[in-house]
Amino acid sequence: MHFYQVDPTLENYWRGIILFGRNVASYKFALAKALYELRHAQSELITLDDLALPFARHICEHLQQAPKQNTSKQSQFLNACNAFNRGELDPAALQAATVKLGFGAVIDAFHNVNNGEIDKRFFLDERRSHKGIRLTDNFFRLTESEQFANLLPETEARWRLVEQAWALGVSRNMIAVEYDAADQMLFSRQGLRRTAITSCRDSLNGYQKGKCFYCYRSISIVSGDDALAQVDHFLPWSLMPQGILRNLDGVWNLVLACRACNGSKSARIPSVPLLSRLHTRNEYFINSHLPLRETLLEQTGKSEKVRRQYLNDRWNTARQSLLHTWEPEAQGEATF
């Protein structure tokens, strides 16, 4: 896929799994979060017994807020997790049920993206020979990377978005993901009811590969970090109260920027090359499946040609009003 082929770092291969892998159950996210926790294990071999409780605990925690964790009607493993949440199973019984029922598909499918296996493996399946998985050098190098701290909130945000899509039944009714600038959260709406989903920063960062949208400087989504990303409206929000453009709070128009770019851009219009970059970023959303895909299709068009024209038309309208374009000097290599 272009996403990680254009910038083939381990972080982007991992993001390819989290953002673009098939979503028929949430187990991929739970496995990723369990591996984050086990990165300091004394052995590169992680037995299923050792993996089971960290993996199951994440599923159990999410089940308390989002009862739908897969797309099938029945799951013995999820039944066991729900029984644990009700106090009907102790940790030992949950561990045994997870080893027996929880890992069959997720270990097989973890590295598959777009119906094929990615070039970099983060663990090897050794269930038959050693009753577990073996972490590779790729995984340990990943944990030492500059971007590793961002991966945990990105994974959680992706999980929350998928849960919300399942909860609303995207196949029957389009999910509208909207942005609340006051708390910088993404939310969905059902009639008059609003449901907060996840942090906007956490949701967008993976698609920008941990870089400022405008200058490619490294950014962070970890609270308190000096490089904490800021959510910016690509086409300035000031055009919306004036009635010049609508829906500028749409996901299609939100990007993460470093503090320097967000300050210097002000109310100017990003350049044409930056507009093309926005289209590329939005196409990552489209190819990421639920639910940002559905939101973007609803907001900007069903085909790539229509979506590109949608952006061009709004850019031209903004340019007629604000006149001045802006583009910062690059602070890093182009990665998206």
C-alpha positions in Angstrom: 0.0 0.0 0.0 1.1 3.5 -0.8 0.7 4.5 2.9 3.7 2.6 4.1 5.5 2.1 0.8 6.2 5.8 0.4 7.7 5.9 3.9 8.6 2.3 4.9 9.4 2.8 8.5 8.4 0.2 11.1 6.0 2.7 12.7 4.1 3.0 9.4 4.0 -0.7 8.8 2.5 -1.0 12.3 0.0 1.8 11.5 -0.9 0.1 8.3 -2.1 -2.9 10.4 -4.0 -0.8 12.9 -5.6 1.6 10.4 -6.1 -0.5 7.3 -6.4 -4.1 8.5 -9.7 -5.8 8.1 -12.2 -5.1 11.0 -14.5 -8.1 11.7 -13.6 -8.1 15.4 -11.8 -5.8 17.8 -9.2 -8.5 18.8 -6.5 -6.9 16.6 -6.6 -3.8 18.8 -6.5 -5.8 22.0 -3.6 -7.8 20.8 -1.7 -4.7 19.9 -2.3 -3.1 23.3 -1.3 -6.3 25.0 2.0 -6.4 23.1 2.7 -2.8 24.1 2.5 -3.9 27.7 4.6 -7.0 27.2 7.5 -5.2 25.4 9.7 -5.4 28.5 9.2 -9.2 28.9 12.4 -11.0 29.7 12.0 -13.4 26.8 11.1 -12.8 23.2 8.8 -15.8 23.4 5.4 -14.8 24.7 3.3 -17.9 25.6 -0.4 -17.8 25.1 -0.7 -18.2 28.9 1.2 -15.0 29.4 -0.6 -13.2 26.6 -4.1 -14.3 27.6 -4.9 -12.0 30.5 -3.5 -8.7 29.1 -5.3 -9.5 25.9 -8.6 -10.4 27.5 -8.5 -7.5 30.0 -8.6 -5.0 27.2 -11.6 -6.8 25.6 -13.3 -6.9 29.0 -12.8 -3.2 29.6 -14.2 -2.3 26.2 -17.2 -4.6 26.6 -18.3 -2.6 29.6 -18.8 0.5 27.4 -19.4 -1.1 24.0 -21.2 -4.5 24.0 -20.5 -5.1 20.3 -16.9 -6.2 19.7 -17.3 -8.2 16.5 -19.6 -8.5 13.5 -20.7 -12.1 14.2 -23.9 -12.9 16.1 -22.2 -15.3 18.6 -18.8 -15.6 20.2 -17.8 -18.1 23.0 -14.8 -15.9 23.8 -16.8 -12.8 24.2 -19.3 -14.8 26.3 -16.5 -15.7 28.6 -15.3 -12.0 28.8 -18.9 -10.9 29.7 -19.1 -13.7 32.3 -15.9 -12.4 33.8 -17.3 -8.8 33.9 -20.3 -10.2 35.8 -18.1 -11.9 38.3 -19.0 -15.4 37.1 -15.4 -16.3 36.1 -12.2 -15.7 38.0 -9.0 -14.6 36.3 -7.7 -18.2 36.0 -10.9 -19.3 34.2 -10.8 -16.2 32.0 -7.1 -17.1 31.1 -8.0 -20.6 30.2 -11.0 -19.6 28.1 -8.8 -17.0 26.3 -6.1 -19.5 25.5 -8.7 -21.9 24.1 -11.0 -19.4 22.3 -9.4 -16.0 21.9 -6.4 -16.2 19.6 -7.4 -18.4 16.6 -8.1 -15.7 14.0 -6.3 -12.7 15.3 -2.8 -14.2 15.4 -3.3 -15.6 11.9 -4.6 -12.3 10.5 -2.7 -9.7 12.4 -0.2 -8.9 9.7 -2.7 -9.0 6.8 -3.6 -5.8 5.1 -5.5 -5.5 1.8 -5.7 -9.3 1.5 -2.0 -9.8 1.7 0.7 -10.0 4.4 2.8 -6.9 4.9 6.6 -7.0 4.4 7.5 -6.7 8.1 6.5 -9.1 10.8 6.4 -8.0 14.4 5.9 -11.6 15.8 6.2 -15.1 14.6 3.4 -17.7 15.2 5.0 -20.5 17.3 1.8 -21.9 18.8 2.5 -25.4 17.5 6.1 -25.6 18.6 6.2 -23.4 21.7 2.6 -22.6 22.5 3.0 -18.9 21.9 4.3 -16.1 19.6 7.9 -14.9 19.3 8.5 -11.2 19.1 10.8 -10.1 16.3 13.6 -7.5 16.2 11.1 -5.4 14.2 8.9 -5.2 17.2 11.7 -4.3 19.6 13.0 -1.6 17.3 9.5 -0.3 17.0 9.3 0.2 20.7 12.5 2.3 20.7 11.2 4.6 17.9 10.4 8.3 18.3 6.8 7.6 17.4 6.1 4.7 19.8 4.5 6.8 22.5 1.9 7.9 19.9 0.9 4.4 18.9 -1.0 3.5 22.1 -3.5 6.4 21.9 -3.8 6.0 18.1 -4.8 2.3 18.6 -7.3 3.2 21.3 -8.8 5.9 19.1 -9.1 3.5 16.1 -10.8 1.0 18.4 -13.3 3.5 19.6 -14.2 4.6 16.1 -14.8 1.0 14.9 -17.0 0.3 18.0 -19.1 3.3 17.3 -19.6 2.3 13.7 -20.7 -1.2 14.8 -23.0 0.3 17.5 -24.8 2.5 14.9 -24.9 -0.1 12.2 -23.1 1.7 9.4 -24.4 -0.7 6.8 -27.9 0.6 7.5 -27.2 4.2 8.4 -24.3 6.4 7.7 -22.3 7.5 10.7 -21.6 11.2 10.9 -18.3 11.9 12.7 -18.3 15.5 13.8 -15.7 17.7 15.6 -16.2 19.7 18.9 -13.5 22.4 19.0 -14.1 23.2 22.7 -12.8 19.8 23.9 -11.1 18.7 20.6 -13.2 15.5 20.5 -14.8 13.6 17.7 -18.5 12.7 18.3 -21.4 11.1 16.5 -25.0 12.2 16.6 -28.2 10.1 16.6 -31.1 12.5 16.4 -30.6 14.9 19.3 -28.3 12.6 21.2 -24.5 13.2 21.0 -22.0 10.5 21.8 -18.3 11.4 22.3 -16.1 8.9 20.5 -12.4 9.8 20.9 -9.8 12.5 20.9 -9.4 14.2 17.5 -5.7 14.2 17.9 -5.5 10.5 18.6 -7.7 9.7 15.6 -5.9 11.8 13.0 -2.3 11.3 14.0 -1.7 7.9 12.5 -2.9 9.0 9.1 -0.3 11.8 9.2 2.4 9.4 10.4 3.1 11.5 13.5 4.1 14.5 11.4 2.8 18.1 11.1 0.5 18.2 8.1 2.2 21.4 6.8 6.0 21.1 7.4 6.5 17.4 8.4 8.0 18.3 11.7 7.5 15.5 14.3 4.5 16.0 16.5 3.2 14.3 19.6 -0.3 13.4 20.9 0.9 12.8 24.4 -0.5 15.3 26.8 2.1 17.7 28.2 4.7 17.0 25.4 6.5 20.1 24.1 5.6 19.0 20.6 1.9 18.4 21.3 -0.1 18.6 18.0 -2.7 21.3 17.5 -6.0 20.6 15.6 -6.2 23.1 12.7 -8.9 23.8 10.1 -7.1 23.5 6.7 -9.5 26.0 5.2 -9.9 28.6 7.9 -12.9 28.3 10.2 -13.5 32.0 9.9 -15.1 31.4 6.5 -18.0 29.4 8.1 -19.6 32.1 10.3 -19.4 34.5 7.3 -21.5 32.0 5.3 -18.8 31.6 2.6 -18.3 27.9 3.3 -20.1 25.2 5.3 -19.1 22.1 7.1 -15.5 23.3 7.9 -15.7 21.3 11.1 -15.9 18.1 8.9 -13.2 15.5 9.3 -12.1 16.2 5.7 -10.9 19.7 6.7 -9.2 18.9 10.0 -5.4 18.4 10.2 -2.8 18.2 12.9 -0.2 20.9 12.9 2.8 21.9 15.0 2.6 25.0 17.1 4.8 27.0 14.7 2.7 26.3 11.6 -0.6 26.7 13.3 0.5 30.2 14.4 2.0 31.4 11.2 -0.8 30.1 8.9 -3.4 32.2 10.7 -6.4 32.8 8.3 -4.5 32.3 5.1 -5.2 29.6 2.5 -2.8 26.7 2.2 -1.1 26.4 -1.2 -2.2 24.2 -4.0 0.5 21.5 -3.2 -0.9 21.4 0.3 -4.4 21.0 -1.0 -3.2 18.0 -3.0 -1.7 16.7 0.2 -5.1 17.0 2.0 -6.6 15.0 -0.8 -4.0 12.2 -0.3 -4.6 12.3 3.5 -8.4 12.0 3.0 -7.9 9.1 0.7 -6.1 7.3 3.5 -9.3 7.8 5.5 -11.4 6.4 2.6 -9.2 3.3 2.4 -9.3 2.8 6.1 -12.8 1.5 6.1 -15.1 2.2 9.0 -16.2 4.7 10.1 -14.1 7.7 8.9 -14.5 6.2 5.4 -18.3 6.6 5.6 -18.1 10.1 7.0 -15.7 11.2 4.2 -17.9 9.6 1.5 -20.9 11.4 2.9 -19.1 14.7 3.2 -17.1 14.9 0.0 -18.3 12.4 -2.6 -18.5 8.7 -3.6 -15.7 8.7 -6.1 -12.1 9.9 -6.0 -12.7 12.3 -8.9 -15.7 13.9 -7.1 -13.8 14.2 -3.9 -10.9 15.9 -5.6 -13.3 18.3 -7.2 -15.0 19.0 -3.9 -11.8 20.1 -2.4 -10.8 22.2 -5.4 -14.2 24.0 -5.5 -13.9 24.9 -1.8 -10.3 26.0 -2.1 -11.3 28.3 -5.0 -14.2 29.8 -3.0 -11.9 30.4 0.0 -9.2 31.9 -2.3 -11.7 34.4 -3.7 -12.5 35.6 -0.2 -9.1 35.5 1.6 -6.8 36.0 -1.4 -3.5 35.1 0.2 -1.9 31.6 0.1 0.6 30.2 2.5 3.1 27.3 2.6 5.8 26.8 5.3 9.4 25.7 4.7 9.7 21.9 5.1 11.2 20.7 8.4 11.3 17.0 7.4 11.0 14.6 4.5 7.7 14.3 2.7 6.0 11.2 4.1 2.3 11.5 3.0 
